[in-house]
Every structure is written in C-alpha cells, then in structure tokens.
Amino acid sequence: MKKLLLIGILLLSLSCKGQFETSELKNNFTSEQIKDLKKMTSFFQNQICETKNSDFESCFSEILPDLVNNGWFPILNKVNFKEQQELYNSISPSTFNEIWEFGKMTIPKTGEEFKSLGSRYNGKYQKFVTEVGMKNPKIKEYSERLIASGDFETMGLLQSWVYHNPEYFDLNNPNIQLIISIHYLTQNDQQKRTDKWDSE
C-alpha cells in the first residue's frame, strides 16, 4: 500500500512538473531556459489575476474584453514595471537574449534617444513561435508579423484574434500562455521604459 502511495505521489509530481513542457518548447530551449519561461508566464499570470488562486485561462479571459475595447491599457494598469525588471534579473541572460534585443527609439520633437525592447532576430523565441505556427494558422500569421517587423505588433490584433477565434487559442496550453505573456510584457516594457540610449 505504501509503495502504491509513493508511486502515486511520484507520478503526480512528475505530471505537475511537466505541465509547462511541450515539444515546441523542448525543441527550442534548454531545460533551464524553459524554467525561466515558466517563471515569466507565472509572473504575468500573477500580475493580471485579481485573486492569486485563479488560473491563466480565467484571468486572461476576464481582461480580454477590456483589451479588445481599450488596447493594451489594461496591461499597463495591472503589470508593475519595477517588478517586471526584477523578473528580468531573476532569469538567465541567455533566456532574455533569445527573446529580446534593444533597439533605439528617437522622439521626433526633441531628438532624444531611448532604449526600446524588440524581438531578437532569429533567436530561439522566434523559432519557437514559428514552430507553434506550423500547427496553428493564427500563430503562423503572428510569427510572420513578428519576424517581418522585428517587433511585437501594437495594433491590438492579438487580443482581437484571441477574442474572435478562441479555437486557435487554448488558454490552458503552455505555448499559447507563453506567447501571450511575452507579447504583453514586451508592450508593458515599451511603454514604461525610460532608459536613455547609450551611444557608446
């Protein structure tokens, strides 16, 4: 009986551990990087959830109509940028660098130059999104836009697609959760970062 109980506990812990692992994640990232990506998804979930016991699907579904009507402003109101920067410091630089790279944004009126976060060209994250898109036409379109522009679209297409085409966006799927998390964390960063561009 004790042996059966031990096997049951072991199986349960293994299934919980593997919940964030998909073939697309494993094909593109190391196990350490996957842990970082899980941490990022959990961070995003905790930021958007009103109650800490809620799951990703219920939390994102709750703010989705507001995202569709008001663009990414609900994200700006919910995601604390200081805590997001602490999240960056808690993950491996290699994970960060496979997702993002900094570019320069110039304010036309003043000529001031600031850092702006964009997609890492040909990084593991772009390859991951491309692979997810091989089985999902909406993610395929998203990945093509991501690669072509080098940036995460800001026109509100993602939330519109999730809202109007839920069959392509299983909010319990770790791949979809990660894509949504990275997308909105990037937009939060782009809107709130005030670091001046260092010309050196």
C-alpha positions as CSV (number, residue, x, y, z in Angstrom):
1,M,0.0,0.0,0.0
2,K,2.8,2.4,0.9
3,K,4.5,1.5,-2.3
4,L,1.4,2.4,-4.3
5,L,1.0,5.7,-2.5
6,L,4.7,6.6,-3.2
7,I,4.2,5.7,-6.9
8,G,1.1,7.9,-7.0
9,I,2.8,10.9,-5.4
10,L,5.8,10.5,-7.7
11,L,3.5,10.3,-10.8
12,L,1.6,13.4,-9.6
13,S,4.7,15.4,-9.0
14,L,6.1,14.4,-12.4
15,S,2.9,15.4,-14.2
16,C,2.8,18.7,-12.4
17,K,6.5,19.3,-13.3
18,G,5.9,18.5,-16.9
19,Q,2.8,20.7,-17.3
20,F,4.8,23.6,-18.8
21,E,6.8,21.3,-21.2
22,T,5.7,21.0,-24.8
23,S,7.5,19.5,-27.7
24,E,7.9,23.0,-29.2
25,L,9.4,24.4,-26.0
26,K,11.8,21.4,-25.7
27,N,12.8,21.7,-29.4
28,N,13.9,25.3,-29.0
29,F,15.0,25.9,-25.4
30,T,17.2,24.2,-22.8
31,S,15.6,22.9,-19.6
32,E,16.9,25.9,-17.7
33,Q,15.5,28.3,-20.2
34,I,12.1,26.5,-20.0
35,K,12.1,27.1,-16.2
36,D,12.8,30.8,-16.9
37,L,9.9,30.9,-19.4
38,K,7.6,29.2,-16.9
39,K,8.6,31.8,-14.3
40,M,7.8,34.6,-16.8
41,T,4.4,33.1,-17.6
42,S,3.6,32.7,-13.9
43,F,4.7,36.3,-13.3
44,F,2.4,37.6,-16.0
45,Q,-0.5,35.5,-14.6
46,N,0.0,36.7,-11.1
47,Q,0.1,40.3,-12.3
48,I,-3.2,40.1,-14.2
49,C,-5.1,37.9,-11.7
50,E,-7.4,39.6,-9.2
51,T,-7.1,36.6,-6.9
52,K,-3.9,34.6,-6.6
53,N,-5.7,31.2,-6.8
54,S,-7.0,31.9,-10.3
55,D,-5.6,30.1,-13.4
56,F,-4.3,31.7,-16.5
57,E,-7.4,31.0,-18.6
58,S,-9.9,32.6,-16.2
59,C,-7.6,35.6,-15.5
60,F,-6.9,36.4,-19.2
61,S,-10.5,35.7,-20.3
62,E,-11.6,38.2,-17.7
63,I,-9.5,41.1,-19.0
64,L,-9.8,40.1,-22.7
65,P,-12.9,42.2,-23.5
66,D,-11.2,45.2,-21.9
67,L,-8.1,44.6,-24.0
68,V,-10.3,44.4,-27.2
69,N,-12.0,47.6,-26.3
70,N,-9.1,49.6,-24.9
71,G,-5.9,48.2,-26.5
72,W,-3.1,47.2,-24.1
73,F,-4.0,49.8,-21.4
74,P,-5.4,47.1,-19.0
75,I,-2.0,45.5,-19.1
76,L,-0.3,48.9,-18.3
77,N,-2.6,49.3,-15.3
78,K,-2.0,45.8,-14.0
79,V,1.6,44.9,-14.6
80,N,4.1,46.6,-12.3
81,F,7.2,47.5,-14.3
82,K,9.6,47.6,-11.4
83,E,8.6,44.0,-10.5
84,Q,9.0,43.1,-14.2
85,Q,12.5,44.4,-14.2
86,E,13.2,42.3,-11.1
87,L,11.9,39.3,-13.1
88,Y,14.4,40.0,-15.8
89,N,17.2,39.9,-13.1
90,S,15.9,36.6,-11.9
91,I,16.2,34.8,-15.2
92,S,19.3,33.8,-17.2
93,P,20.7,36.5,-19.5
94,S,20.7,33.8,-22.2
95,T,16.9,33.4,-21.9
96,F,16.4,37.1,-22.1
97,N,18.7,37.4,-25.1
98,E,16.9,34.6,-27.0
99,I,13.6,36.6,-26.8
100,W,14.6,40.3,-26.9
101,E,17.2,42.8,-28.0
102,F,17.3,46.5,-27.5
103,G,16.9,49.0,-30.3
104,K,16.9,52.8,-30.4
105,M,13.7,54.9,-30.3
106,T,14.0,58.6,-31.2
107,I,11.5,61.2,-30.0
108,P,10.9,63.3,-33.2
109,K,10.2,66.6,-31.3
110,T,13.2,66.5,-29.1
111,G,15.6,64.2,-30.8
112,E,16.1,62.3,-27.5
113,E,17.1,58.6,-28.0
114,F,15.8,55.9,-25.7
115,K,16.2,52.1,-25.4
116,S,13.3,50.1,-26.8
117,L,12.7,46.4,-26.4
118,G,12.2,44.4,-29.7
119,S,12.2,40.8,-30.9
120,R,15.6,39.1,-31.2
121,Y,16.0,38.3,-34.9
122,N,16.4,34.6,-35.5
123,G,16.5,33.9,-31.7
124,K,15.1,30.8,-30.1
125,Y,11.9,32.6,-29.3
126,Q,11.2,33.5,-32.9
127,K,11.9,29.9,-33.9
128,F,9.6,28.6,-31.2
129,V,6.7,30.8,-32.3
130,T,7.3,29.7,-35.9
131,E,7.2,26.1,-34.9
132,V,3.9,26.6,-32.9
133,G,2.6,28.4,-36.1
134,M,3.1,25.2,-38.1
135,K,0.0,23.8,-36.5
136,N,-1.9,27.0,-35.8
137,P,-2.7,29.4,-38.7
138,K,-3.3,32.4,-36.4
139,I,0.1,31.9,-34.6
140,K,1.6,31.4,-38.1
141,E,0.3,34.9,-39.1
142,Y,1.5,36.3,-35.7
143,S,5.0,34.8,-36.2
144,E,5.3,36.1,-39.8
145,R,4.5,39.6,-38.5
146,L,7.0,39.3,-35.6
147,I,9.8,38.3,-37.9
148,A,9.0,40.8,-40.7
149,S,8.8,43.8,-38.4
150,G,11.2,42.7,-35.7
151,D,8.7,43.9,-33.2
152,F,5.6,42.7,-31.3
153,E,2.5,44.2,-33.1
154,T,0.9,47.1,-31.3
155,M,-2.4,47.3,-33.2
156,G,-4.3,45.0,-30.9
157,L,-4.5,42.1,-33.4
158,L,-3.5,39.5,-30.8
159,Q,-6.3,40.3,-28.4
160,S,-8.8,40.5,-31.3
161,W,-7.7,37.1,-32.6
162,V,-7.9,35.5,-29.1
163,Y,-11.4,37.0,-28.6
164,H,-12.9,36.2,-32.1
165,N,-11.0,32.9,-32.8
166,P,-10.8,31.1,-29.4
167,E,-10.5,27.8,-31.2
168,Y,-6.9,28.7,-32.1
169,F,-6.0,30.0,-28.6
170,D,-6.3,27.3,-25.9
171,L,-5.5,29.4,-22.9
172,N,-4.6,26.2,-21.0
173,N,-1.8,25.4,-23.5
174,P,1.7,26.5,-22.2
175,N,2.7,27.6,-25.7
176,I,-0.2,30.0,-26.0
177,Q,0.3,31.2,-22.4
178,L,3.9,32.0,-23.1
179,I,3.2,33.8,-26.4
180,I,0.5,35.9,-24.7
181,S,2.8,36.6,-21.7
182,I,5.8,37.6,-23.8
183,H,3.7,39.8,-26.0
184,Y,2.1,41.9,-23.3
185,L,5.2,42.0,-21.1
186,T,7.0,43.5,-24.1
187,Q,4.3,46.1,-24.6
188,N,4.4,47.0,-21.0
189,D,8.2,47.4,-21.2
190,Q,8.0,49.5,-24.4
191,Q,5.5,51.9,-22.8
192,K,7.2,52.3,-19.4
193,R,11.0,52.1,-20.1
194,T,12.7,55.4,-19.8
195,D,16.4,54.4,-20.2
196,K,18.3,56.8,-22.5
197,W,20.2,55.2,-25.4
198,D,23.9,54.9,-24.6
199,S,25.8,55.8,-27.7
200,E,29.0,54.1,-26.5
